[in-house]
Amino acid sequence: MTTGEPAILVRATPALAAVAVAETLVNALVASAAKRGRADLASTGGSTPAAVYRALLAEPLRARLPWDVLHLWVGDDRFVPRGDPDCNLGAIDLVLLPGDARRGLAPAPLDPAHVHAWPIDAALAAGESPAWATARFEETLRTELAADAAGRPVFAAILVGIGSDGHVLSVFPGSAAFDAPGWTTWAPAPTHIAPHLDRVTLTPLALDATPGLVVAAFGAGKAAIVGELLGPGHRDPAARAAAERHLPALRARRAGATWVLDAAAAAGLAVDDPRDLR
Ligand code: 6PG
């Protein structure tokens, strides 16, 4: 059960909000590098990460980020080959590997061997299933990543978006991922939301123990779901735990997480919200 409340940062525009996301991630990654000599970041799909990656590449964050010990994990993906427009590696490949030269940004000093994609290409080549790719990715994660005392994966930071249906990562309303025992699982193609492709994803456990959990929601299209997820109806932790199966992103409403909104997405928050809105 998650308890407490996240910090909520509201910025005027999506561009400023992307910088706030990047700053929050860098703070967590720097802390992890100092403590453990390694900085594991899990990222997600959707439209948000590309702007965040560009903010990481620009000064002053570029100089602060411990690039040499940064490991970038794809938090969830669609069961399509790398290079497919629906593959969540797209923003990583475009912006971070080899660098967004079209915007005048120098190539990222990110070691391509530190980018951890789900082995979907290998699965497709071998005629294997999403479940196979999921099991292989879990093996890699358990070799490389720390676990907390409860056996949950501990990234230094995780960036997630939220869907208009309340999904997070590729954990959709009603998902069996809440009952999955491990760190990864797969889901058949959702019918209610595009793209209609099988998914592989970290389970909700990944959201629990990570110090730098950052939720990014930008645009007027997110105002209603942000208002629902952060609203007074889910203030009670026990009720929140019961509701998360239908609103999976509620799992990220917890102390220690940071939700970053632009003004349009924050329009659904109550004006007298007692929390610290900066
Ligand atoms: C996916 C994503 C998904 C995404 C949200 C928010 O593969 O579809 O992992 O969880 O992050 O739908 O997407 P936006 O950033 O586009 O709002």
Residues whose N, C-alpha, C, O or C-beta is under 5 A from the ligand:
A	BS01	6PG	T44 G45 G46 S47 T48 D76 V160 G161 I162 G163 H167 V168 L169 S170
